[in-house]
């Protein structure tokens, strides 16, 4: 039978691991966001994210336009 002490200890360890994984995820996310910002700053031309890909102003102007009637 598990004692209360063992139960609390195992619960604490599980939460500690979960918290460490969550912190690592948010660090990775923050790093990706920073790399994205740096990439935008490094490019001298204007970029926009369209349909999941980064496009330059030139790329956007060469795309066919959608016609709505």
PQR file with spaces between the fields and no chain letter, atoms N, CA, C, O and H, PARSE charges and radii, in Angstrom:
ATOM       1  N    UNK     1       0.842   -1.179    0.000 -0.4000 1.5000
ATOM       2  CA   UNK     1       0.000    0.000    0.000 -0.0000 2.0000
ATOM       3  C    UNK     1       0.889    1.245    0.000  0.5500 1.7000
ATOM       4  O    UNK     1       1.892    1.310    0.711 -0.5500 1.4000
ATOM       5  N    UNK     2       0.515    2.191   -0.781 -0.4000 1.5000
ATOM       6  CA   UNK     2       1.302    3.420   -0.889 -0.0000 2.0000
ATOM       7  C    UNK     2       0.977    4.337    0.290  0.5500 1.7000
ATOM       8  O    UNK     2      -0.183    4.578    0.622 -0.5500 1.4000
ATOM       9  H    UNK     2      -0.300    2.139   -1.358  0.4000 1.0000
ATOM      10  N    UNK     3       2.026    4.828    0.896 -0.4000 1.5000
ATOM      11  CA   UNK     3       1.803    5.761    1.996 -0.0000 2.0000
ATOM      12  C    UNK     3       1.542    7.154    1.445  0.5500 1.7000
ATOM      13  O    UNK     3       1.839    7.442    0.286 -0.5500 1.4000
ATOM      14  H    UNK     3       2.969    4.632    0.626  0.4000 1.0000
ATOM      15  N    UNK     4       0.994    7.995    2.269 -0.4000 1.5000
ATOM      16  CA   UNK     4       0.714    9.372    1.864 -0.0000 2.0000
ATOM      17  C    UNK     4       1.997   10.072    1.457  0.5500 1.7000
ATOM      18  O    UNK     4       2.012   10.843    0.497 -0.5500 1.4000
ATOM      19  H    UNK     4       0.752    7.761    3.211  0.4000 1.0000
ATOM      20  N    UNK     5       3.066    9.810    2.179 -0.4000 1.5000
ATOM      21  CA   UNK     5       4.362   10.429    1.871 -0.0000 2.0000
ATOM      22  C    UNK     5       4.829   10.035    0.472  0.5500 1.7000
ATOM      23  O    UNK     5       5.265   10.881   -0.309 -0.5500 1.4000
ATOM      24  H    UNK     5       3.054    9.184    2.959  0.4000 1.0000
ATOM      25  N    UNK     6       4.731    8.727    0.162 -0.4000 1.5000
ATOM      26  CA   UNK     6       5.141    8.262   -1.167 -0.0000 2.0000
ATOM      27  C    UNK     6       4.261    8.842   -2.264  0.5500 1.7000
ATOM      28  O    UNK     6       4.745    9.206   -3.336 -0.5500 1.4000
ATOM      29  H    UNK     6       4.377    8.040    0.796  0.4000 1.0000
ATOM      30  N    UNK     7       2.971    8.924   -1.987 -0.4000 1.5000
ATOM      31  CA   UNK     7       2.041    9.488   -2.962 -0.0000 2.0000
ATOM      32  C    UNK     7       2.364   10.949   -3.242  0.5500 1.7000
ATOM      33  O    UNK     7       2.424   11.365   -4.399 -0.5500 1.4000
ATOM      34  H    UNK     7       2.578    8.629   -1.116  0.4000 1.0000
ATOM      35  N    UNK     8       2.571   11.726   -2.185 -0.4000 1.5000
ATOM      36  CA   UNK     8       2.893   13.143   -2.353 -0.0000 2.0000
ATOM      37  C    UNK     8       4.230   13.320   -3.058  0.5500 1.7000
ATOM      38  O    UNK     8       4.384   14.212   -3.892 -0.5500 1.4000
ATOM      39  H    UNK     8       2.522   11.388   -1.245  0.4000 1.0000
ATOM      40  N    UNK     9       5.196   12.471   -2.723 -0.4000 1.5000
ATOM      41  CA   UNK     9       6.511   12.558   -3.356 -0.0000 2.0000
ATOM      42  C    UNK     9       6.416   12.265   -4.849  0.5500 1.7000
ATOM      43  O    UNK     9       7.012   12.974   -5.659 -0.5500 1.4000
ATOM      44  H    UNK     9       5.070   11.746   -2.045  0.4000 1.0000
ATOM      45  N    UNK    10       5.672   11.226   -5.217 -0.4000 1.5000
ATOM      46  CA   UNK    10       5.549   10.895   -6.639 -0.0000 2.0000
ATOM      47  C    UNK    10       4.748   11.963   -7.381  0.5500 1.7000
ATOM      48  O    UNK    10       5.069   12.298   -8.522 -0.5500 1.4000
ATOM      49  H    UNK    10       5.188   10.650   -4.558  0.4000 1.0000
ATOM      50  N    UNK    11       3.712   12.498   -6.742 -0.4000 1.5000
ATOM      51  CA   UNK    11       2.936   13.577   -7.368 -0.0000 2.0000
ATOM      52  C    UNK    11       3.799   14.806   -7.589  0.5500 1.7000
ATOM      53  O    UNK    11       3.732   15.449   -8.636 -0.5500 1.4000
ATOM      54  H    UNK    11       3.452   12.226   -5.816  0.4000 1.0000
ATOM      55  N    UNK    12       4.612   15.123   -6.586 -0.4000 1.5000
ATOM      56  CA   UNK    12       5.507   16.274   -6.696 -0.0000 2.0000
ATOM      57  C    UNK    12       6.486   16.086   -7.850  0.5500 1.7000
ATOM      58  O    UNK    12       6.720   17.010   -8.628 -0.5500 1.4000
ATOM      59  H    UNK    12       4.666   14.600   -5.736  0.4000 1.0000
ATOM      60  N    UNK    13       7.055   14.894   -7.958 -0.4000 1.5000
ATOM      61  CA   UNK    13       8.019   14.624   -9.034 -0.0000 2.0000
ATOM      62  C    UNK    13       7.360   14.693  -10.410  0.5500 1.7000
ATOM      63  O    UNK    13       7.958   15.198  -11.359 -0.5500 1.4000
ATOM      64  H    UNK    13       6.865   14.143   -7.326  0.4000 1.0000
ATOM      65  N    UNK    14       6.135   14.190  -10.521 -0.4000 1.5000
ATOM      66  CA   UNK    14       5.416   14.260  -11.796 -0.0000 2.0000
ATOM      67  C    UNK    14       5.152   15.707  -12.192  0.5500 1.7000
ATOM      68  O    UNK    14       5.344   16.081  -13.349 -0.5500 1.4000
ATOM      69  H    UNK    14       5.649   13.780   -9.749  0.4000 1.0000
ATOM      70  N    UNK    15       4.714   16.517  -11.240 -0.4000 1.5000
ATOM      71  CA   UNK    15       4.429   17.930  -11.534 -0.0000 2.0000
ATOM      72  C    UNK    15       5.713   18.677  -11.860  0.5500 1.7000
ATOM      73  O    UNK    15       5.720   19.562  -12.715 -0.5500 1.4000
ATOM      74  H    UNK    15       4.558   16.213  -10.301  0.4000 1.0000
ATOM      75  N    UNK    16       6.792   18.326  -11.185 -0.4000 1.5000
ATOM      76  CA   UNK    16       8.078   18.977  -11.451 -0.0000 2.0000
ATOM      77  C    UNK    16       8.539   18.679  -12.873  0.5500 1.7000
ATOM      78  O    UNK    16       9.024   19.572  -13.569 -0.5500 1.4000
ATOM      79  H    UNK    16       6.787   17.607  -10.490  0.4000 1.0000
ATOM      80  N    UNK    17       8.390   17.425  -13.310 -0.4000 1.5000
ATOM      81  CA   UNK    17       8.757   17.059  -14.681 -0.0000 2.0000
ATOM      82  C    UNK    17       7.874   17.777  -15.694  0.5500 1.7000
ATOM      83  O    UNK    17       8.364   18.278  -16.706 -0.5500 1.4000
ATOM      84  H    UNK    17       7.996   16.700  -12.744  0.4000 1.0000
ATOM      85  N    UNK    18       6.570   17.826  -15.421 -0.4000 1.5000
ATOM      86  CA   UNK    18       5.643   18.504  -16.319 -0.0000 2.0000
ATOM      87  C    UNK    18       5.997   19.982  -16.440  0.5500 1.7000
ATOM      88  O    UNK    18       5.981   20.543  -17.536 -0.5500 1.4000
ATOM      89  H    UNK    18       6.172   17.419  -14.599  0.4000 1.0000
ATOM      90  N    UNK    19       6.317   20.609  -15.310 -0.4000 1.5000
ATOM      91  CA   UNK    19       6.674   22.029  -15.324 -0.0000 2.0000
ATOM      92  C    UNK    19       7.963   22.255  -16.107  0.5500 1.7000
ATOM      93  O    UNK    19       8.064   23.221  -16.863 -0.5500 1.4000
ATOM      94  H    UNK    19       6.330   20.154  -14.420  0.4000 1.0000
ATOM      95  N    UNK    20       8.943   21.380  -15.935 -0.4000 1.5000
ATOM      96  CA   UNK    20      10.207   21.508  -16.675 -0.0000 2.0000
ATOM      97  C    UNK    20       9.973   21.383  -18.177  0.5500 1.7000
ATOM      98  O    UNK    20      10.566   22.124  -18.961 -0.5500 1.4000
ATOM      99  H    UNK    20       8.861   20.596  -15.321  0.4000 1.0000
ATOM     100  N    UNK    21       9.108   20.444  -18.584 -0.4000 1.5000
ATOM     101  CA   UNK    21       8.793   20.289  -20.008 -0.0000 2.0000
ATOM     102  C    UNK    21       8.051   21.508  -20.542  0.5500 1.7000
ATOM     103  O    UNK    21       8.299   21.940  -21.668 -0.5500 1.4000
ATOM     104  H    UNK    21       8.627   19.842  -17.947  0.4000 1.0000
ATOM     105  N    UNK    22       7.150   22.062  -19.749 -0.4000 1.5000
ATOM     106  CA   UNK    22       6.401   23.250  -20.176 -0.0000 2.0000
ATOM     107  C    UNK    22       7.328   24.445  -20.340  0.5500 1.7000
ATOM     108  O    UNK    22       7.203   25.204  -21.300 -0.5500 1.4000
ATOM     109  H    UNK    22       6.949   21.711  -18.835  0.4000 1.0000
ATOM     110  N    UNK    23       8.248   24.612  -19.414 -0.4000 1.5000
ATOM     111  CA   UNK    23       9.201   25.725  -19.502 -0.0000 2.0000
ATOM     112  C    UNK    23      10.079   25.568  -20.737  0.5500 1.7000
ATOM     113  O    UNK    23      10.352   26.543  -21.437 -0.5500 1.4000
ATOM     114  H    UNK    23       8.350   23.995  -18.633  0.4000 1.0000
ATOM     115  N    UNK    24      10.523   24.336  -21.007 -0.4000 1.5000
ATOM     116  CA   UNK    24      11.348   24.089  -22.192 -0.0000 2.0000
ATOM     117  C    UNK    24      10.571   24.412  -23.460  0.5500 1.7000
ATOM     118  O    UNK    24      11.125   24.979  -24.402 -0.5500 1.4000
ATOM     119  H    UNK    24      10.301   23.543  -20.439  0.4000 1.0000
ATOM     120  N    UNK    25       9.281   24.053  -23.490 -0.4000 1.5000
ATOM     121  CA   UNK    25       8.459   24.355  -24.660 -0.0000 2.0000
ATOM     122  C    UNK    25       8.369   25.854  -24.886  0.5500 1.7000
ATOM     123  O    UNK    25       8.541   26.321  -26.012 -0.5500 1.4000
ATOM     124  H    UNK    25       8.830   23.592  -22.725  0.4000 1.0000
ATOM     125  N    UNK    26       8.101   26.620  -23.825 -0.4000 1.5000
ATOM     126  CA   UNK    26       7.970   28.061  -23.987 -0.0000 2.0000
ATOM     127  C    UNK    26       9.297   28.720  -24.327  0.5500 1.7000
ATOM     128  O    UNK    26       9.315   29.727  -25.035 -0.5500 1.4000
ATOM     129  H    UNK    26       7.962   26.241  -22.910  0.4000 1.0000
ATOM     130  N    UNK    27      10.408   28.177  -23.842 -0.4000 1.5000
ATOM     131  CA   UNK    27      11.718   28.695  -24.237 -0.0000 2.0000
ATOM     132  C    UNK    27      11.939   28.460  -25.722  0.5500 1.7000
ATOM     133  O    UNK    27      12.413   29.345  -26.433 -0.5500 1.4000
ATOM     134  H    UNK    27      10.393   27.359  -23.267  0.4000 1.0000
ATOM     135  N    UNK    28      11.588   27.246  -26.196 -0.4000 1.5000
ATOM     136  CA   UNK    28      11.729   26.933  -27.618 -0.0000 2.0000
ATOM     137  C    UNK    28      10.848   27.859  -28.451  0.5500 1.7000
ATOM     138  O    UNK    28      11.277   28.366  -29.487 -0.5500 1.4000
ATOM     139  H    UNK    28      11.203   26.526  -25.618  0.4000 1.0000
ATOM     140  N    UNK    29       9.630   28.075  -28.002 -0.4000 1.5000
ATOM     141  CA   UNK    29       8.704   28.952  -28.721 -0.0000 2.0000
ATOM     142  C    UNK    29       9.232   30.373  -28.774  0.5500 1.7000
ATOM     143  O    UNK    29       9.170   31.018  -29.821 -0.5500 1.4000
ATOM     144  H    UNK    29       9.281   27.663  -27.160  0.4000 1.0000
ATOM     145  N    UNK    30       9.754   30.871  -27.651 -0.4000 1.5000
ATOM     146  CA   UNK    30      10.315   32.222  -27.611 -0.0000 2.0000
ATOM     147  C    UNK    30      11.535   32.324  -28.516  0.5500 1.7000
ATOM     148  O    UNK    30      11.742   33.346  -29.171 -0.5500 1.4000
ATOM     149  H    UNK    30       9.804   30.347  -26.801  0.4000 1.0000
ATOM     150  N    UNK    31      12.345   31.266  -28.555 -0.4000 1.5000
ATOM     151  CA   UNK    31      13.520   31.275  -29.426 -0.0000 2.0000
ATOM     152  C    UNK    31      13.109   31.301  -30.895  0.5500 1.7000
ATOM     153  O    UNK    31      13.714   32.016  -31.694 -0.5500 1.4000
ATOM     154  H    UNK    31      12.177   30.436  -28.023  0.4000 1.0000
ATOM     155  N    UNK    32      12.091   30.530  -31.254 -0.4000 1.5000
ATOM     156  CA   UNK    32      11.611   30.541  -32.641 -0.0000 2.0000
ATOM     157  C    UNK    32      11.087   31.920  -33.020  0.5500 1.7000
ATOM     158  O    UNK    32      11.343   32.405  -34.123 -0.5500 1.4000
ATOM     159  H    UNK    32      11.600   29.949  -30.605  0.4000 1.0000
ATOM     160  N    UNK    33      10.358   32.547  -32.111 -0.4000 1.5000
ATOM     161  CA   UNK    33       9.830   33.874  -32.387 -0.0000 2.0000
ATOM     162  C    UNK    33      10.961   34.881  -32.568  0.5500 1.7000
ATOM     163  O    UNK    33      10.898   35.735  -33.451 -0.5500 1.4000
ATOM     164  H    UNK    33      10.151   32.153  -31.215  0.4000 1.0000
ATOM     165  N    UNK    34      11.988   34.783  -31.738 -0.4000 1.5000
ATOM     166  CA   UNK    34      13.131   35.693  -31.855 -0.0000 2.0000
ATOM     167  C    UNK    34      13.870   35.471  -33.171  0.5500 1.7000
ATOM     168  O    UNK    34      14.279   36.435  -33.818 -0.5500 1.4000
ATOM     169  H    UNK    34      12.039   34.088  -31.020  0.4000 1.0000
ATOM     170  N    UNK    35      14.045   34.214  -33.575 -0.4000 1.5000
ATOM     171  CA   UNK    35      14.696   33.921  -34.853 -0.0000 2.0000
ATOM     172  C    UNK    35      13.869   34.461  -36.014  0.5500 1.7000
ATOM     173  O    UNK    35      14.420   34.963  -36.994 -0.5500 1.4000
ATOM     174  H    UNK    35      13.713   33.431  -33.050  0.4000 1.0000
ATOM     175  N    UNK    36      12.562   34.359  -35.904 -0.4000 1.5000
ATOM     176  CA   UNK    36      11.678   34.894  -36.930 -0.0000 2.0000
ATOM     177  C    UNK    36      11.842   36.412  -37.043  0.5500 1.7000
ATOM     178  O    UNK    36      11.933   36.952  -38.146 -0.5500 1.4000
ATOM     179  H    UNK    36      12.115   33.951  -35.107  0.4000 1.0000
ATOM     180  N    UNK    37      11.877   37.082  -35.913 -0.4000 1.5000
ATOM     181  CA   UNK    37      12.069   38.547  -35.923 -0.0000 2.0000
ATOM     182  C    UNK    37      13.421   38.929  -36.497  0.5500 1.7000
ATOM     183  O    UNK    37      13.526   39.887  -37.263 -0.5500 1.4000
ATOM     184  H    UNK    37      11.803   36.643  -35.018  0.4000 1.0000
ATOM     185  N    UNK    38      14.461   38.180  -36.130 -0.4000 1.5000
ATOM     186  CA   UNK    38      15.790   38.470  -36.660 -0.0000 2.0000
ATOM     187  C    UNK    38      15.827   38.275  -38.178  0.5500 1.7000
ATOM     188  O    UNK    38      16.458   39.052  -38.895 -0.5500 1.4000
ATOM     189  H    UNK    38      14.375   37.402  -35.508  0.4000 1.0000
ATOM     190  N    UNK    39      15.155   37.244  -38.653 -0.4000 1.5000
ATOM     191  CA   UNK    39      15.108   36.994  -40.097 -0.0000 2.0000
ATOM     192  C    UNK    39      14.423   38.153  -40.814  0.5500 1.7000
ATOM     193  O    UNK    39      14.857   38.572  -41.886 -0.5500 1.4000
ATOM     194  H    UNK    39      14.643   36.613  -38.071  0.4000 1.0000
ATOM     195  N    UNK    40      13.358   38.664  -40.221 -0.4000 1.5000
ATOM     196  CA   UNK    40      12.673   39.806  -40.829 -0.0000 2.0000
ATOM     197  C    UNK    40      13.552   41.050  -40.834  0.5500 1.7000
ATOM     198  O    UNK    40      13.537   41.819  -41.796 -0.5500 1.4000
ATOM     199  H    UNK    40      13.004   38.324  -39.349  0.4000 1.0000
ATOM     200  N    UNK    41      14.313   41.250  -39.771 -0.4000 1.5000
ATOM     201  CA   UNK    41      15.193   42.413  -39.705 -0.0000 2.0000
ATOM     202  C    UNK    41      16.353   42.304  -40.681  0.5500 1.7000
ATOM     203  O    UNK    41      16.822   43.314  -41.206 -0.5500 1.4000
ATOM     204  H    UNK    41      14.325   40.626  -38.990  0.4000 1.0000
ATOM     205  N    UNK    42      16.816   41.093  -40.927 -0.4000 1.5000
ATOM     206  CA   UNK    42      17.952   40.884  -41.831 -0.0000 2.0000
ATOM     207  C    UNK    42      17.585   41.146  -43.288  0.5500 1.7000
ATOM     208  O    UNK    42      18.444   41.521  -44.086 -0.5500 1.4000
ATOM     209  H    UNK    42      16.435   40.272  -40.501  0.4000 1.0000
ATOM     210  N    UNK    43      16.337   40.954  -43.631 -0.4000 1.5000
ATOM     211  CA   UNK    43      15.921   41.182  -45.008 -0.0000 2.0000
ATOM     212  C    UNK    43      15.637   42.663  -45.207  0.5500 1.7000
ATOM     213  O    UNK    43      14.966   43.299  -44.393 -0.5500 1.4000
ATOM     214  H    UNK    43      15.640   40.650  -42.983  0.4000 1.0000
ATOM     215  N    UNK    44      16.152   43.191  -46.289 -0.4000 1.5000
ATOM     216  CA   UNK    44      15.955   44.616  -46.543 -0.0000 2.0000
ATOM     217  C    UNK    44      14.621   44.891  -47.227  0.5500 1.7000
ATOM     218  O    UNK    44      14.152   46.029  -47.247 -0.5500 1.4000
ATOM     219  H    UNK    44      16.696   42.674  -46.949  0.4000 1.0000
ATOM     220  N    UNK    45      14.018   43.858  -47.783 -0.4000 1.5000
ATOM     221  CA   UNK    45      12.747   44.072  -48.446 -0.0000 2.0000
ATOM     222  C    UNK    45      11.600   43.639  -47.544  0.5500 1.7000
ATOM     223  O    UNK    45      11.777   42.831  -46.632 -0.5500 1.4000
ATOM     224  H    UNK    45      14.400   42.933  -47.767  0.4000 1.0000
ATOM     225  N    UNK    46      10.448   44.177  -47.809 -0.4000 1.5000
ATOM     226  CA   UNK    46       9.263   43.919  -47.007 -0.0000 2.0000
ATOM     227  C    UNK    46       8.760   42.498  -47.255  0.5500 1.7000
ATOM     228  O    UNK    46       8.655   42.065  -48.403 -0.5500 1.4000
ATOM     229  H    UNK    46      10.304   44.833  -48.550  0.4000 1.0000
ATOM     230  N    UNK    47       8.448   41.772  -46.178 -0.4000 1.5000
ATOM     231  CA   UNK    47       7.927   40.414  -46.279 -0.0000 2.0000
ATOM     232  C    UNK    47       6.598   40.322  -45.534  0.5500 1.7000
ATOM     233  O    UNK    47       6.342   41.058  -44.581 -0.5500 1.4000
ATOM     234  H    UNK    47       8.533   42.123  -45.245  0.4000 1.0000
ATOM     235  N    UNK    48       5.767   39.402  -45.999 -0.4000 1.5000
ATOM     236  CA   UNK    48       4.494   39.143  -45.343 -0.0000 2.0000
ATOM     237  C    UNK    48       4.251   37.634  -45.358  0.5500 1.7000
ATOM     238  O    UNK    48       4.631   36.940  -46.301 -0.5500 1.4000
ATOM     239  H    UNK    48       5.974   38.804  -46.773  0.4000 1.0000
ATOM     240  N    UNK    49       3.620   37.146  -44.312 -0.4000 1.5000
ATOM     241  CA   UNK    49       3.282   35.729  -44.245 -0.0000 2.0000
ATOM     242  C    UNK    49       1.920   35.544  -44.894  0.5500 1.7000
ATOM     243  O    UNK    49       0.917   36.070  -44.412 -0.5500 1.4000
ATOM     244  H    UNK    49       3.311   37.709  -43.546  0.4000 1.0000
ATOM     245  N    UNK    50       1.889   34.795  -45.986 -0.4000 1.5000
ATOM     246  CA   UNK    50       0.654   34.582  -46.727 -0.0000 2.0000
ATOM     247  C    UNK    50       0.493   33.093  -46.978  0.5500 1.7000
ATOM     248  O    UNK    50       1.361   32.462  -47.581 -0.5500 1.4000
ATOM     249  H    UNK    50       2.704   34.367  -46.377  0.4000 1.0000
ATOM     250  N    UNK    51      -0.602   32.539  -46.522 -0.4000 1.5000
ATOM     251  CA   UNK    51      -0.890   31.117  -46.676 -0.0000 2.0000
ATOM     252  C    UNK    51       0.240   30.246  -46.134  0.5500 1.7000
ATOM     253  O    UNK    51       0.579   29.221  -46.725 -0.5500 1.4000
ATOM     254  H    UNK    51      -1.307   33.052  -46.032  0.4000 1.0000
ATOM     255  N    UNK    52       0.818   30.657  -45.011 -0.4000 1.5000
ATOM     256  CA   UNK    52       1.832   29.852  -44.336 -0.0000 2.0000
ATOM     257  C    UNK    52       3.241   29.977  -44.862  0.5500 1.7000
ATOM     258  O    UNK    52       4.118   29.237  -44.417 -0.5500 1.4000
ATOM     259  H    UNK    52       0.542   31.489  -44.530  0.4000 1.0000
ATOM     260  N    UNK    53       3.499   30.879  -45.787 -0.4000 1.5000
ATOM     261  CA   UNK    53       4.863   31.057  -46.274 -0.0000 2.0000
ATOM     262  C    UNK    53       5.200   32.536  -46.335  0.5500 1.7000
ATOM     263  O    UNK    53       4.335   33.382  -46.564 -0.5500 1.4000
ATOM     264  H    UNK    53       2.786   31.481  -46.148  0.4000 1.0000
ATOM     265  N    UNK    54       6.484   32.830  -46.124 -0.4000 1.5000
ATOM     266  CA   UNK    54       6.952   34.207  -46.157 -0.0000 2.0000
ATOM     267  C    UNK    54       7.188   34.612  -47.610  0.5500 1.7000
ATOM     268  O    UNK    54       7.934   33.955  -48.337 -0.5500 1.4000
ATOM     269  H    UNK    54       7.186   32.142  -45.938  0.4000 1.0000
ATOM     270  N    UNK    55       6.550   35.688  -48.015 -0.4000 1.5000
ATOM     271  CA   UNK    55       6.676   36.171  -49.387 -0.0000 2.0000
ATOM     272  C    UNK    55       7.195   37.602  -49.390  0.5500 1.7000
ATOM     273  O    UNK    55       6.845   38.412  -48.532 -0.5500 1.4000
ATOM     274  H    UNK    55       5.944   36.222  -47.425  0.4000 1.0000
ATOM     275  N    UNK    56       8.040   37.892  -50.375 -0.4000 1.5000
ATOM     276  CA   UNK    56       8.529   39.252  -50.525 -0.0000 2.0000
ATOM     277  C    UNK    56       7.516   40.055  -51.334  0.5500 1.7000
ATOM     278  O    UNK    56       6.572   39.506  -51.902 -0.5500 1.4000
ATOM     279  H    UNK    56       8.325   37.234  -51.072  0.4000 1.0000
ATOM     280  N    UNK    57       7.732   41.346  -51.370 -0.4000 1.5000
ATOM     281  CA   UNK    57       6.838   42.221  -52.132 -0.0000 2.0000
ATOM     282  C    UNK    57       6.834   41.819  -53.608  0.5500 1.7000
ATOM     283  O    UNK    57       5.792   41.839  -54.262 -0.5500 1.4000
ATOM     284  H    UNK    57       8.499   41.792  -50.909  0.4000 1.0000
ATOM     285  N    UNK    58       7.998   41.459  -54.117 -0.4000 1.5000
ATOM     286  CA   UNK    58       8.094   41.037  -55.519 -0.0000 2.0000
ATOM     287  C    UNK    58       7.276   39.777  -55.774  0.5500 1.7000
ATOM     288  O    UNK    58       6.571   39.678  -56.779 -0.5500 1.4000
ATOM     289  H    UNK    58       8.844   41.443  -53.585  0.4000 1.0000
ATOM     290  N    UNK    59       7.375   38.802  -54.844 -0.4000 1.5000
ATOM     291  CA   UNK    59       6.613   37.556  -54.989 -0.0000 2.0000
ATOM     292  C    UNK    59       5.114   37.823  -55.008  0.5500 1.7000
ATOM     293  O    UNK    59       4.376   37.210  -55.780 -0.5500 1.4000
ATOM     294  H    UNK    59       7.948   38.882  -54.028  0.4000 1.0000
ATOM     295  N    UNK    60       4.674   38.724  -54.169 -0.4000 1.5000
ATOM     296  CA   UNK    60       3.245   39.029  -54.077 -0.0000 2.0000
ATOM     297  C    UNK    60       2.754   39.669  -55.364  0.5500 1.7000
ATOM     298  O    UNK    60       1.672   39.340  -55.850 -0.5500 1.4000
ATOM     299  H    UNK    60       5.273   39.222  -53.542  0.4000 1.0000
ATOM     300  N    UNK    61       3.539   40.580  -55.915 -0.4000 1.5000
ATOM     301  CA   UNK    61       3.125   41.268  -57.140 -0.0000 2.0000
ATOM     302  C    UNK    61       3.123   40.352  -58.367  0.5500 1.7000
ATOM     303  O    UNK    61       2.410   40.625  -59.333 -0.5500 1.4000
ATOM     304  H    UNK    61       4.418   40.848  -55.521  0.4000 1.0000
ATOM     305  N    UNK    62       3.899   39.284  -58.343 -0.4000 1.5000
ATOM     306  CA   UNK    62       3.931   38.377  -59.492 -0.0000 2.0000
ATOM     307  C    UNK    62       2.858   37.307  -59.417  0.5500 1.7000
ATOM     308  O    UNK    62       2.632   36.605  -60.402 -0.5500 1.4000
ATOM     309  H    UNK    62       4.478   39.063  -57.558  0.4000 1.0000
ATOM     310  N    UNK    63       2.192   37.159  -58.284 -0.4000 1.5000
ATOM     311  CA   UNK    63       1.123   36.175  -58.152 -0.0000 2.0000
ATOM     312  C    UNK    63      -0.110   36.618  -58.919  0.5500 1.7000
ATOM     313  O    UNK    63      -0.378   37.811  -59.068 -0.5500 1.4000
ATOM     314  H    UNK    63       2.376   37.729  -57.484  0.4000 1.0000
ATOM     315  N    UNK    64      -0.851   35.639  -59.399 -0.4000 1.5000
ATOM     316  CA   UNK    64      -2.101   35.986  -60.080 -0.0000 2.0000
ATOM     317  C    UNK    64      -3.105   36.451  -59.026  0.5500 1.7000
ATOM     318  O    UNK    64      -3.123   35.951  -57.902 -0.5500 1.4000
ATOM     319  H    UNK    64      -0.634   34.670  -59.278  0.4000 1.0000
ATOM     320  N    UNK    65      -3.920   37.394  -59.403 -0.4000 1.5000
ATOM     321  CA   UNK    65      -4.901   37.957  -58.475 -0.0000 2.0000
ATOM     322  C    UNK    65      -6.191   37.173  -58.570  0.5500 1.7000
ATOM     323  O    UNK    65      -6.580   36.703  -59.640 -0.5500 1.4000
ATOM     324  H    UNK    65      -3.905   37.801  -60.317  0.4000 1.0000
ATOM     325  N    UNK    66      -6.843   37.042  -57.433 -0.4000 1.5000
ATOM     326  CA   UNK    66      -8.128   36.375  -57.381 -0.0000 2.0000
ATOM     327  C    UNK    66      -9.212   37.347  -57.834  0.5500 1.7000
ATOM     328  O    UNK    66      -9.275   38.487  -57.373 -0.5500 1.4000
ATOM     329  H    UNK    66      -6.527   37.424  -56.564  0.4000 1.0000
ATOM     330  N    UNK    67     -10.051   36.885  -58.733 -0.4000 1.5000
ATOM     331  CA   UNK    67     -11.107   37.751  -59.232 -0.0000 2.0000
ATOM     332  C    UNK    67     -12.430   37.363  -58.601  0.5500 1.7000
ATOM     333  O    UNK    67     -12.833   36.202  -58.657 -0.5500 1.4000
ATOM     334  H    UNK    67     -10.000   35.960  -59.108  0.4000 1.0000
ATOM     335  N    UNK    68     -13.099   38.319  -58.008 -0.4000 1.5000
ATOM     336  CA   UNK    68     -14.406   38.090  -57.408 -0.0000 2.0000
ATOM     337  C    UNK    68     -15.449   38.938  -58.146  0.5500 1.7000
ATOM     338  O    UNK    68     -15.320   40.158  -58.251 -0.5500 1.4000
ATOM     339  H    UNK    68     -12.772   39.263  -57.963  0.4000 1.0000
ATOM     340  N    UNK    69     -16.451   38.284  -58.638 -0.4000 1.5000
ATOM     341  CA   UNK    69     -17.521   39.011  -59.344 -0.0000 2.0000
ATOM     342  C    UNK    69     -18.796   38.928  -58.568  0.5500 1.7000
ATOM     343  O    UNK    69     -19.814   39.474  -58.993 -0.5500 1.4000
ATOM     344  H    UNK    69     -16.556   37.293  -58.553  0.4000 1.0000
